[in-house]
Amino acid sequence: MKLRLFFLVIFSHNLFAECVPAISEIGLPYDIKTGRYHRVHPSGNYILISASGDYGSSVSLVDISATTTTGIKEAKAYKTPMIDEAYPVEGSWKLFASPNHTDGMRYYDFKTVLAKEKNAVPVFNDSNHNQYYHSSAELPGSNESLMKFRTLLWQDSRCADYEVSYNPDGSVKNTKKGNSYELCKNLNQTLRNPILSKDGTEVASQDEAGNTVIYKISSNHKCQMDADLGYPTSKVSFSYPDGNSKGKITFVGSSTQMINGVPQLVNGVHLYDRDTKETKFLSKNISDASYPGMTKDGRVVFINRNKHTAITVDPNQLNPDGSIKEDKSKCIQVDNSAGSSLPLPIKPESTAQ
């Protein structure tokens, strides 16, 4: 009898599992500039917002899962000591990389920025590897006590690898930088608008025609093309590694969509599946969406700059044209497990249609 009861409980849990909202929206703090370069935390709770092009402007870290004392969802902005265009070290998001300082590229601890905001001090800096536009990602083999990561600069495709060891309390124990090198030197071209994958083993760039391509990075830093989309996009954001698939990328680009029965070329957020080579349009009826990012559970988060809001989308609940499916059997489920790093859905949500 006890065994039957156990299976009944498991069956009931799966039968009534709660889906995250297909589309949810939350207003951003009015006093921050949304800029054009955003990065999304693996949990989907935070967005790092850089007001690129506004030299000397501060970078904001916005918690879109924050709750007021009365229990209402209300995004909260944290001021940071970073300026211009900062990027997280993708993966666990333990560090932020911030260039254009007097002492070079500064690396800030995520938790310290949350606690001290503009008073946070860098855990280390690199005066010889510093550039306005860059991309950073945690490398395989990292763990709680040792993080390996690489930072790629736009100019001359210059790259450097680092190791950061941590004390048991999470504080930085030691840092080590390897030799600088030119990434993808075998291609005989400088990478254009390069973005590293979440584990630093791939890089997305653009060819001479402006089309987006993806390269795999070998142990000797050479690169081999893995995918050619055949059309131009914005800088992409990779999905988190999944050993069973190549994964997905999200970006802003153009596609032909049926609008009132007429095919029209529209610009907006898209999701490209590298296994099936299928593309979904995620920002239907949103006129100014920018710089999407992916969460660890597969959602896509981007900013609607016209409305000054953050949009969170479950692609599994959308049709290729961005309309919402009736079938929710493949939805991303709300994770209510103890200690989960995944957020609850944004509520109350409004449907961005």
C-alpha positions as CSV (number, residue, x, y, z in Angstrom):
1,M,0.0,0.0,0.0
2,K,2.8,2.4,0.8
3,L,4.5,1.7,-2.5
4,R,1.2,2.4,-4.4
5,L,0.8,5.7,-2.5
6,F,4.3,6.7,-3.5
7,F,3.6,6.2,-7.2
8,L,0.3,8.0,-6.9
9,V,2.0,11.1,-5.4
10,I,4.6,11.1,-8.2
11,F,1.9,10.7,-10.8
12,S,-0.2,13.5,-9.3
13,H,2.8,15.9,-9.2
14,N,3.6,15.4,-12.9
15,L,-0.1,15.6,-13.9
16,F,-0.6,19.0,-12.2
17,A,2.9,20.4,-12.8
18,E,2.7,24.2,-13.1
19,C,4.0,25.8,-16.3
20,V,5.9,29.1,-16.3
21,P,3.9,31.8,-18.1
22,A,4.3,31.7,-21.9
23,I,5.0,35.4,-21.9
24,S,5.4,37.7,-18.8
25,E,6.3,41.3,-18.5
26,I,7.6,43.6,-15.7
27,G,8.3,47.3,-15.7
28,L,11.9,48.4,-15.3
29,P,12.9,51.2,-12.8
30,Y,12.3,54.5,-14.5
31,D,15.7,56.0,-13.6
32,I,17.9,53.6,-15.5
33,K,18.9,53.7,-19.2
34,T,18.2,50.5,-21.0
35,G,20.9,50.9,-23.6
36,R,21.4,48.1,-26.1
37,Y,23.6,45.6,-24.4
38,H,22.0,43.3,-21.8
39,R,23.0,40.1,-20.2
40,V,20.7,37.7,-18.4
41,H,21.5,35.7,-15.2
42,P,21.2,31.9,-15.5
43,S,18.2,32.0,-13.1
44,G,16.4,34.7,-15.1
45,N,16.2,36.9,-12.0
46,Y,18.8,39.5,-13.0
47,I,19.6,41.6,-16.1
48,L,23.0,43.4,-16.4
49,I,22.2,46.5,-18.4
50,S,24.9,48.6,-20.1
51,A,23.9,52.0,-21.7
52,S,26.4,51.5,-24.5
53,G,27.4,54.6,-26.5
54,D,26.9,56.9,-23.5
55,Y,30.5,57.2,-22.4
56,G,31.1,57.2,-18.6
57,S,27.5,56.0,-17.9
58,S,27.1,53.5,-15.1
59,V,26.0,49.9,-15.6
60,S,22.9,48.7,-13.7
61,L,22.1,45.3,-12.3
62,V,18.3,44.9,-12.2
63,D,16.5,42.2,-10.2
64,I,13.3,41.5,-12.1
65,S,12.1,39.0,-9.5
66,A,12.2,41.5,-6.6
67,T,9.1,41.8,-4.4
68,T,7.9,44.8,-2.4
69,T,7.0,44.6,1.3
70,T,3.4,44.1,0.3
71,G,4.3,41.1,-1.9
72,I,4.0,42.9,-5.3
73,K,6.6,42.1,-8.0
74,E,8.6,45.3,-8.7
75,A,12.0,45.3,-10.4
76,K,14.8,46.7,-8.3
77,A,18.0,48.4,-9.7
78,Y,21.4,48.1,-8.1
79,K,23.9,50.8,-9.0
80,T,27.3,49.4,-9.8
81,P,30.9,50.8,-10.0
82,M,31.1,49.5,-13.6
83,I,30.9,51.9,-16.5
84,D,30.1,51.9,-20.2
85,E,29.8,48.2,-21.3
86,A,30.3,45.4,-18.7
87,Y,29.8,41.7,-19.2
88,P,29.4,38.8,-16.8
89,V,31.7,35.9,-16.9
90,E,29.0,33.6,-18.3
91,G,28.3,30.3,-16.6
92,S,27.9,30.7,-12.8
93,W,28.0,34.5,-13.0
94,K,30.5,34.8,-10.1
95,L,32.3,37.7,-11.7
96,F,31.6,40.7,-13.9
97,A,34.3,42.1,-16.3
98,S,34.3,45.9,-16.7
99,P,36.7,47.7,-19.1
100,N,37.7,51.3,-19.6
101,H,39.0,52.0,-16.1
102,T,42.3,53.7,-15.4
103,D,43.8,50.4,-14.2
104,G,42.4,48.3,-17.0
105,M,39.8,45.6,-17.0
106,R,38.3,45.2,-13.6
107,Y,36.7,42.1,-12.3
108,Y,34.0,42.5,-9.7
109,D,32.4,39.8,-7.5
110,F,28.6,39.4,-8.2
111,K,27.6,39.0,-4.6
112,T,29.7,42.0,-3.5
113,V,28.1,44.2,-6.1
114,L,24.7,43.2,-4.8
115,A,25.7,44.0,-1.2
116,K,27.8,47.2,-1.7
117,E,26.6,48.5,-5.1
118,K,28.8,51.4,-6.1
119,N,31.1,50.9,-3.2
120,A,32.2,47.4,-4.4
121,V,35.9,47.1,-5.2
122,P,37.3,44.8,-7.8
123,V,38.7,41.5,-6.7
124,F,41.5,41.9,-9.4
125,N,42.2,43.8,-12.6
126,D,44.2,43.3,-15.8
127,S,45.8,46.4,-17.2
128,N,47.2,44.6,-20.2
129,H,44.0,43.0,-21.4
130,N,41.5,45.7,-21.6
131,Q,39.0,46.9,-24.3
132,Y,35.6,48.5,-24.6
133,Y,33.9,45.5,-26.2
134,H,34.6,42.0,-24.8
135,S,33.0,38.6,-23.9
136,S,33.8,36.3,-21.0
137,A,32.9,32.8,-20.2
138,E,33.6,30.1,-17.6
139,L,35.5,27.1,-19.0
140,P,34.9,23.4,-18.4
141,G,36.6,22.0,-15.3
142,S,35.5,24.8,-13.0
143,N,34.0,24.1,-9.6
144,E,33.2,25.8,-6.4
145,S,36.8,26.3,-5.3
146,L,38.4,26.9,-8.7
147,M,37.0,28.9,-11.6
148,K,38.6,28.8,-15.1
149,F,37.5,31.4,-17.6
150,R,38.5,33.3,-20.7
151,T,38.0,36.8,-21.8
152,L,37.9,37.6,-25.6
153,L,38.5,41.2,-26.9
154,W,37.1,42.4,-30.2
155,Q,40.3,44.0,-31.5
156,D,42.6,41.5,-33.1
157,S,40.6,38.7,-31.5
158,R,42.8,38.8,-28.5
159,C,42.1,36.3,-25.7
160,A,43.4,35.5,-22.2
161,D,42.6,32.7,-19.9
162,Y,42.4,33.0,-16.1
163,E,42.1,30.9,-12.9
164,V,40.5,32.2,-9.7
165,S,40.6,30.1,-6.6
166,Y,38.1,30.6,-3.8
167,N,38.1,30.1,0.0
168,P,35.4,28.0,1.6
169,D,33.5,31.3,2.5
170,G,33.3,32.2,-1.2
171,S,36.0,35.0,-1.0
172,V,38.7,35.1,-3.7
173,K,41.9,33.3,-2.6
174,N,44.2,33.7,-5.6
175,T,44.1,34.8,-9.2
176,K,46.3,33.6,-12.1
177,K,46.4,34.8,-15.8
178,G,47.7,32.8,-18.6
179,N,49.4,34.1,-21.7
180,S,47.4,36.2,-24.2
181,Y,46.8,34.7,-27.6
182,E,44.8,35.4,-30.8
183,L,41.7,33.3,-31.0
184,C,40.8,31.5,-34.3
185,K,44.1,32.7,-35.8
186,N,43.8,29.9,-38.4
187,L,40.9,31.7,-40.0
188,N,43.2,34.4,-41.2
189,Q,40.6,37.1,-40.2
190,T,39.7,39.1,-37.1
191,L,36.4,37.9,-35.5
192,R,33.6,40.4,-36.0
193,N,31.3,41.1,-33.0
194,P,32.5,37.8,-31.3
195,I,30.5,36.3,-28.4
196,L,31.7,33.3,-26.5
197,S,29.3,30.4,-25.7
198,K,28.3,29.9,-22.0
199,D,31.2,27.4,-21.5
200,G,33.7,29.3,-23.6
201,T,34.2,26.4,-26.1
202,E,32.5,28.1,-29.0
203,V,32.4,31.6,-30.5
204,A,29.8,33.3,-32.7
205,S,31.0,35.8,-35.2
206,Q,30.1,37.3,-38.5
207,D,31.7,36.6,-41.9
208,E,32.7,39.2,-44.5
209,A,29.1,39.3,-45.8
210,G,27.8,40.0,-42.3
211,N,26.2,36.6,-41.8
212,T,26.4,35.0,-38.4
213,V,28.6,31.9,-38.1
214,I,29.5,29.7,-35.1
215,Y,33.0,28.2,-34.6
216,K,34.1,25.4,-32.2
217,I,37.3,26.3,-30.3
218,S,40.0,23.6,-30.1
219,S,42.5,23.1,-27.3
220,N,45.1,24.9,-29.3
221,H,42.8,27.9,-29.8
222,K,42.1,27.2,-33.5
223,C,38.6,27.3,-34.7
224,Q,36.4,25.2,-37.0
225,M,33.1,26.3,-38.4
226,D,30.1,24.5,-37.0
227,A,27.2,26.5,-38.3
228,D,26.5,29.2,-40.9
229,L,23.1,30.8,-40.5
230,G,23.4,32.5,-43.9
231,Y,22.0,35.8,-42.7
232,P,23.0,38.7,-40.4
233,T,21.9,38.9,-36.8
234,S,22.8,41.0,-33.7
235,K,25.3,39.6,-31.3
236,V,23.9,36.3,-30.2
237,S,23.4,34.6,-26.8
238,F,24.0,30.9,-26.5
239,S,21.9,28.4,-24.5
240,Y,23.5,26.6,-21.6
241,P,25.5,23.4,-22.5
242,D,23.4,20.2,-23.0
243,G,25.5,17.1,-23.8
244,N,22.6,15.7,-25.9
245,S,22.3,18.6,-28.4
246,K,24.1,21.5,-30.0
247,G,21.8,23.9,-28.2
248,K,20.1,27.1,-29.3
249,I,21.0,30.8,-29.9
250,T,18.9,33.9,-29.5
251,F,19.4,37.2,-31.3
252,V,17.7,40.2,-32.9
253,G,17.2,39.7,-36.6
254,S,14.7,39.9,-39.5
255,S,12.3,37.3,-40.8
256,T,9.2,37.0,-42.9
257,Q,6.0,36.7,-40.9
258,M,2.4,36.5,-41.9
259,I,0.6,39.7,-40.7
260,N,-3.1,39.9,-41.4
261,G,-2.6,37.3,-44.1
262,V,0.2,39.2,-45.8
263,P,3.9,38.1,-45.6
264,Q,6.0,41.0,-44.2
265,L,9.6,41.4,-43.2
266,V,9.8,42.1,-39.5
267,N,12.7,42.7,-37.1
268,G,12.8,41.3,-33.5
269,V,13.9,38.6,-31.2
270,H,14.4,35.1,-32.7
271,L,15.4,31.7,-31.3
272,Y,17.4,29.4,-33.6
273,D,17.6,25.7,-32.8
274,R,21.0,24.4,-34.0
275,D,19.9,20.8,-34.1
276,T,16.6,21.2,-36.1
277,K,17.7,24.4,-37.8
278,E,14.3,25.9,-37.0
279,T,13.7,29.5,-36.0
280,K,11.0,31.0,-33.8
281,F,9.9,34.6,-33.7
282,L,9.6,35.6,-30.0
283,S,8.7,39.3,-30.0
284,K,5.4,39.4,-31.9
285,N,3.9,42.9,-31.8
286,I,6.9,44.3,-29.9
287,S,8.4,47.1,-32.0
288,D,11.7,47.7,-30.3
289,A,13.1,44.6,-28.6
290,S,16.8,44.4,-27.9
291,Y,19.6,42.1,-26.9
292,P,17.9,38.8,-25.7
293,G,19.6,36.4,-23.3
294,M,18.9,32.8,-22.2
295,T,18.3,31.3,-18.8
296,K,19.5,27.9,-17.7
297,D,16.1,26.4,-18.0
298,G,15.6,27.6,-21.6
299,R,13.6,30.8,-21.2
300,V,14.5,33.9,-23.2
301,V,14.6,37.4,-21.6
302,F,14.8,40.6,-23.4
303,I,13.9,44.3,-23.0
304,N,11.1,46.1,-24.8
305,R,12.7,49.5,-25.0
306,N,9.6,51.4,-26.1
307,K,7.7,50.3,-23.0
308,H,10.8,50.2,-20.7
309,T,9.9,46.7,-19.6
310,A,11.5,43.2,-19.4
311,I,9.9,40.4,-21.2
312,T,10.3,36.7,-20.3
313,V,9.3,34.1,-22.8
314,D,9.0,30.3,-22.7
315,P,9.8,29.4,-26.3
316,N,8.2,25.9,-25.8
317,Q,4.8,27.5,-25.5
318,L,5.1,29.6,-28.7
319,N,4.5,28.7,-32.4
320,P,7.1,29.7,-34.9
321,D,5.3,33.0,-35.6
322,G,5.3,33.9,-31.9
323,S,1.7,33.2,-31.2
324,I,0.9,31.2,-28.0
325,K,0.2,27.4,-28.3
326,E,-2.8,25.8,-26.8
327,D,-0.8,22.7,-26.1
328,K,1.4,23.2,-22.9
329,S,2.7,19.6,-22.7
330,K,6.3,20.7,-23.4
331,C,6.3,23.9,-21.3
332,I,9.1,24.8,-18.9
333,Q,7.9,24.0,-15.5
334,V,8.0,26.1,-12.3
335,D,10.8,24.8,-10.1
336,N,9.6,24.9,-6.5
337,S,12.3,22.5,-5.2
338,A,14.2,23.6,-2.0
339,G,17.3,25.5,-2.8
340,S,16.5,25.8,-6.5
341,S,18.4,28.6,-8.3
342,L,15.5,29.0,-10.8
343,P,13.0,31.8,-10.2
344,L,9.3,31.6,-9.8
345,P,7.4,33.1,-12.8
346,I,6.9,36.9,-12.8
347,K,3.5,37.6,-11.3
348,P,1.4,39.5,-11.8
349,E,2.3,39.2,-15.5
350,S,0.8,40.9,-18.5
351,T,0.7,39.1,-21.8
352,A,2.7,41.0,-24.4
353,Q,0.6,40.3,-27.5
